[in-house]
Amino acid sequence: MVKQGWKASVSLADGRELIYFGESAAWAAGHPDQRPASRFAASSELRYDALLGEWVIVAHHRQERTYLPSADECPLDPSCDGRFTEIPAPSYEVAVIENRFPSLATPSATVPARDGLLGVRPGNGRCEVVCYTPDHSASFADLTREQAALVLAAWTDRTAALSALPGVEQVLCFENRGQEIGVTLTHPHGQIYSYPFVGPRTSRMLATSAAYRRETGRNLFDAVLAAERADGSRIVLAGDHWTAFVPHAARWPYEVHVYPHQRVPDLQSLTAAGREEFCSLYLDLLRAFDRLFGMPAPYISAWQQAPVRQGREEFALHLEVFTIRRAPAKLKHLGGSETGTGAFTNDIAPETAASVLRDALRGKAA
């Protein structure tokens, strides 16, 4: 067991790492995993899509992952009353677990690496699960500002640790929330992936921002934030350190991007004041999403961070969150046009979405 003040790391019975965060971390780490010892084995491979110039992750063992267990069988609840889960302690504040069914795992040498049109590489990396609270029925929006700050601290800590691993090129902290999104565990949690490549979307943003710099001498992320703030019609929330807005070309019915006013590459670079304000702003935003239609919003939320070794001077840390719900009984599904060409169609004008979200912030229903 390794203790470092506000966090403590332990090994589970199968050798995976579990890290507790918070004032109770050392106490929680004192509870050993009482499940039978087993071997943690996962492997994945990367296959190259030559037409798009992208890597696709193949991880067939994930077919066996836990799927929507009943509340009394949730593996992310604390262990208690003789039921032993992924978290041995009877309580915790925030816990980060090495994923039992990871998309990426190290070592992962299932096949020899090869180049060319049918390129293959080992799917080396690490995937973690972030448990926000021991309360199975809660959500991120139910957290206090102090609890949200601890989650932010865990994201930051893990970003630093995973970025330092050999071969890691990008770290993504994200949350999938709601069965409509495809969530397989309903306990409030997010995930962190460390990739051995820079994701296609990030690579495209880097290329676009580099072209904008060549053409104008300005930073593209700074320019977009300034343009949105100057226009004002799509601003949802704004503070001293952050602005949350529906982007001009939003793809999803209710989509919000949250930018710090001071451009930084990643979570590690945020100021103390920026961290404090973000927690309050983000909680307000998620609660507004839940008020949109009087029911919990299915959403995806993801931190866009600079890659570990590329574009760190140009890229701007920001959070993107969107819901696929467009009306009380209607979801936004990708159609043939969108999946076939990548060209999105949005049924709601971004200005309308921003207005509805501002009303939701004031407690009005959509």
MORA-V466723 format. One record per pair of residues at least 4 apart in sequence whose ideal C-beta (glycine too) atoms are under 6 Angstrom apart, sorted by sequence separation. I is the first residue (numbers start at 1). J is the second residue. D is the distance in Angstrom with one decimal. If there is no record, write none. Layout:
i=I j=J d=D
i=I j=J d=D
This chain:
i=11 j=15 d=6.0
i=12 j=16 d=4.8
i=21 j=25 d=5.9
i=24 j=28 d=5.4
i=69 j=73 d=4.1
i=115 j=119 d=5.2
i=138 j=142 d=4.2
i=143 j=147 d=3.9
i=158 j=162 d=5.8
i=159 j=163 d=6.0
i=179 j=183 d=5.7
i=198 j=202 d=5.3
i=212 j=216 d=5.8
i=246 j=250 d=5.3
i=265 j=269 d=5.8
i=270 j=274 d=4.6
i=277 j=281 d=6.0
i=278 j=282 d=5.7
i=311 j=315 d=4.7
i=326 j=330 d=5.1
i=334 j=338 d=4.3
i=336 j=340 d=5.2
i=348 j=352 d=5.6
i=3 j=8 d=4.7
i=20 j=25 d=4.0
i=49 j=54 d=4.8
i=69 j=74 d=5.9
i=79 j=84 d=4.8
i=133 j=138 d=5.2
i=143 j=148 d=4.8
i=176 j=181 d=4.8
i=178 j=183 d=5.9
i=198 j=203 d=5.1
i=218 j=223 d=5.4
i=238 j=243 d=4.6
i=250 j=255 d=4.3
i=264 j=269 d=3.6
i=270 j=275 d=5.2
i=306 j=311 d=5.9
i=334 j=339 d=5.1
i=348 j=353 d=5.0
i=359 j=364 d=4.1
i=12 j=18 d=5.6
i=79 j=85 d=5.0
i=114 j=120 d=5.3
i=162 j=168 d=5.9
i=290 j=296 d=5.6
i=306 j=312 d=4.6
i=325 j=331 d=5.8
i=326 j=332 d=4.9
i=338 j=344 d=5.4
i=2 j=9 d=4.6
i=48 j=55 d=6.0
i=49 j=56 d=5.8
i=176 j=183 d=5.2
i=237 j=244 d=4.2
i=290 j=297 d=5.4
i=324 j=331 d=5.1
i=10 j=18 d=5.3
i=20 j=28 d=4.4
i=77 j=85 d=5.5
i=87 j=95 d=5.4
i=113 j=121 d=4.8
i=132 j=140 d=5.8
i=163 j=171 d=5.5
i=212 j=220 d=4.0
i=236 j=244 d=4.7
i=289 j=297 d=4.1
i=324 j=332 d=4.7
i=1 j=10 d=5.2
i=20 j=29 d=5.5
i=46 j=55 d=4.5
i=47 j=56 d=5.0
i=78 j=87 d=5.4
i=79 j=88 d=5.1
i=111 j=120 d=5.6
i=162 j=171 d=4.9
i=236 j=245 d=6.0
i=306 j=315 d=3.7
i=9 j=19 d=4.8
i=75 j=85 d=5.1
i=80 j=90 d=4.9
i=235 j=245 d=5.0
i=246 j=256 d=5.9
i=247 j=257 d=5.3
i=356 j=366 d=5.2
i=47 j=58 d=5.8
i=75 j=86 d=4.6
i=78 j=89 d=5.8
i=86 j=97 d=5.5
i=209 j=220 d=4.0
i=234 j=245 d=4.8
i=7 j=19 d=5.8
i=8 j=20 d=5.0
i=78 j=90 d=5.2
i=159 j=171 d=5.0
i=234 j=246 d=4.3
i=244 j=256 d=5.3
i=305 j=317 d=5.6
i=44 j=57 d=5.8
i=45 j=58 d=5.2
i=78 j=91 d=5.2
i=109 j=122 d=4.9
i=7 j=21 d=4.9
i=108 j=122 d=4.6
i=229 j=243 d=5.9
i=244 j=258 d=4.5
i=260 j=274 d=5.4
i=304 j=318 d=5.3
i=44 j=59 d=3.8
i=108 j=123 d=4.8
i=175 j=190 d=3.7
i=108 j=124 d=5.2
i=242 j=258 d=6.0
i=243 j=259 d=5.6
i=303 j=319 d=5.5
i=8 j=25 d=4.2
i=174 j=191 d=5.9
i=228 j=245 d=4.7
i=7 j=25 d=5.1
i=8 j=26 d=5.1
i=106 j=124 d=4.5
i=155 j=173 d=4.6
i=242 j=260 d=5.6
i=302 j=320 d=5.5
i=10 j=29 d=4.9
i=42 j=61 d=5.5
i=104 j=123 d=5.0
i=132 j=151 d=5.5
i=173 j=192 d=5.0
i=241 j=260 d=6.0
i=13 j=33 d=4.4
i=236 j=256 d=5.7
i=241 j=261 d=5.6
i=301 j=321 d=4.0
i=8 j=29 d=3.7
i=12 j=33 d=4.7
i=104 j=125 d=2.9
i=172 j=193 d=5.0
i=326 j=347 d=5.8
i=13 j=35 d=4.8
i=299 j=321 d=5.8
i=3 j=26 d=5.2
i=104 j=127 d=5.6
i=171 j=194 d=5.0
i=13 j=37 d=4.8
i=14 j=38 d=4.5
i=16 j=40 d=5.1
i=103 j=127 d=5.6
i=299 j=323 d=4.5
i=15 j=40 d=4.8
i=102 j=127 d=3.7
i=170 j=195 d=4.6
i=298 j=323 d=6.0
i=14 j=40 d=4.1
i=168 j=194 d=4.5
i=169 j=195 d=5.9
i=297 j=323 d=4.4
i=298 j=324 d=5.8
i=1 j=29 d=5.4
i=99 j=127 d=4.1
i=169 j=197 d=5.4
i=170 j=198 d=5.1
i=297 j=325 d=6.0
i=167 j=196 d=5.0
i=169 j=198 d=5.1
i=170 j=199 d=5.9
i=98 j=128 d=5.8
i=99 j=129 d=5.4
i=96 j=128 d=5.3
i=97 j=129 d=4.7
i=162 j=194 d=4.0
i=241 j=273 d=5.9
i=241 j=274 d=4.4
i=96 j=130 d=5.3
i=158 j=192 d=5.3
i=225 j=259 d=4.9
i=289 j=323 d=5.8
i=242 j=277 d=5.8
i=293 j=328 d=4.5
i=65 j=101 d=3.7
i=95 j=131 d=4.4
i=241 j=277 d=4.6
i=242 j=278 d=5.8
i=239 j=277 d=4.9
i=62 j=101 d=4.9
i=242 j=281 d=5.4
i=266 j=305 d=4.2
i=266 j=306 d=5.5
i=222 j=263 d=5.9
i=244 j=285 d=5.8
i=265 j=306 d=3.6
i=92 j=134 d=5.6
i=239 j=281 d=5.7
i=91 j=134 d=5.4
i=124 j=167 d=5.5
i=59 j=103 d=4.9
i=237 j=281 d=5.5
i=57 j=103 d=5.2
i=265 j=312 d=4.5
i=35 j=84 d=5.0
i=139 j=188 d=5.1
i=34 j=84 d=5.2
i=138 j=188 d=5.3
i=265 j=315 d=5.6
i=136 j=187 d=5.3
i=266 j=317 d=5.5
i=263 j=316 d=4.6
i=264 j=317 d=5.2
i=33 j=88 d=4.6
i=76 j=131 d=5.1
i=133 j=188 d=5.8
i=78 j=134 d=4.9
i=94 j=150 d=5.1
i=132 j=188 d=4.7
i=31 j=88 d=4.5
i=93 j=150 d=6.0
i=94 j=151 d=5.7
i=31 j=89 d=4.3
i=96 j=154 d=5.8
i=131 j=189 d=5.0
i=77 j=136 d=5.5
i=130 j=189 d=5.9
i=259 j=318 d=4.6
i=42 j=102 d=5.3
i=44 j=104 d=5.7
i=94 j=154 d=5.1
i=129 j=189 d=5.6
i=130 j=190 d=4.5
i=28 j=89 d=3.7
i=257 j=318 d=5.7
i=258 j=319 d=4.2
i=74 j=136 d=5.7
i=129 j=191 d=5.7
i=42 j=105 d=4.2
i=257 j=320 d=5.3
i=28 j=92 d=4.9
i=44 j=108 d=5.2
i=128 j=192 d=4.5
i=43 j=108 d=4.7
i=45 j=110 d=5.2
i=71 j=136 d=5.8
i=256 j=321 d=5.4
i=45 j=111 d=5.8
i=57 j=123 d=5.6
i=127 j=193 d=5.2
i=43 j=110 d=4.6
i=50 j=117 d=4.6
i=255 j=322 d=3.8
i=126 j=194 d=4.8
i=292 j=360 d=5.4
i=24 j=93 d=5.7
i=125 j=194 d=4.9
i=254 j=323 d=5.0
i=288 j=357 d=5.5
i=291 j=360 d=4.3
i=125 j=195 d=5.5
i=252 j=322 d=3.8
i=22 j=93 d=3.0
i=48 j=119 d=3.3
i=125 j=196 d=5.3
i=294 j=365 d=5.7
i=20 j=92 d=5.6
i=22 j=94 d=5.8
i=124 j=196 d=5.0
i=288 j=360 d=4.0
i=21 j=94 d=4.2
i=47 j=120 d=5.8
i=253 j=326 d=3.7
i=288 j=361 d=4.6
i=293 j=366 d=5.7
i=292 j=366 d=4.7
i=20 j=95 d=5.5
i=45 j=120 d=5.8
i=46 j=121 d=4.4
i=19 j=96 d=4.5
i=46 j=123 d=5.2
i=45 j=123 d=5.0
i=18 j=97 d=5.1
i=44 j=123 d=3.1
i=253 j=332 d=5.2
i=17 j=98 d=4.7
i=16 j=98 d=4.0
i=251 j=344 d=4.0
i=221 j=316 d=3.4
i=253 j=348 d=4.8
i=250 j=346 d=5.9
i=254 j=353 d=5.1
i=250 j=350 d=4.4
i=246 j=350 d=4.5
i=206 j=311 d=4.3
i=209 j=314 d=5.0
i=246 j=353 d=5.0
i=159 j=267 d=5.0
i=160 j=268 d=5.4
i=246 j=354 d=4.2
i=198 j=307 d=4.7
i=76 j=187 d=3.9
i=156 j=267 d=4.4
i=155 j=267 d=5.7
i=156 j=268 d=5.7
i=74 j=187 d=5.1
i=76 j=189 d=5.9
i=68 j=184 d=5.9
i=234 j=350 d=5.4
i=67 j=184 d=4.9
i=181 j=298 d=4.7
i=234 j=351 d=6.0
i=180 j=298 d=3.9
i=233 j=351 d=5.0
i=236 j=354 d=5.5
i=178 j=298 d=2.8
i=234 j=354 d=4.3
i=236 j=357 d=4.8
i=177 j=299 d=5.1
i=152 j=275 d=6.0
i=176 j=300 d=5.6
i=175 j=301 d=4.7
i=22 j=150 d=5.6
i=174 j=302 d=3.9
i=21 j=150 d=5.8
i=149 j=279 d=4.9
i=173 j=303 d=4.5
i=148 j=279 d=4.2
i=21 j=154 d=4.8
i=145 j=279 d=5.0
i=145 j=280 d=5.6
i=148 j=283 d=5.7
i=170 j=307 d=4.8
i=169 j=307 d=5.6
i=169 j=308 d=5.5
i=168 j=308 d=5.9
i=55 j=197 d=5.2
i=141 j=286 d=4.0
i=163 j=308 d=4.9
i=54 j=200 d=4.7
i=140 j=286 d=5.8
i=141 j=287 d=4.9
i=141 j=290 d=5.7
i=180 j=331 d=5.9
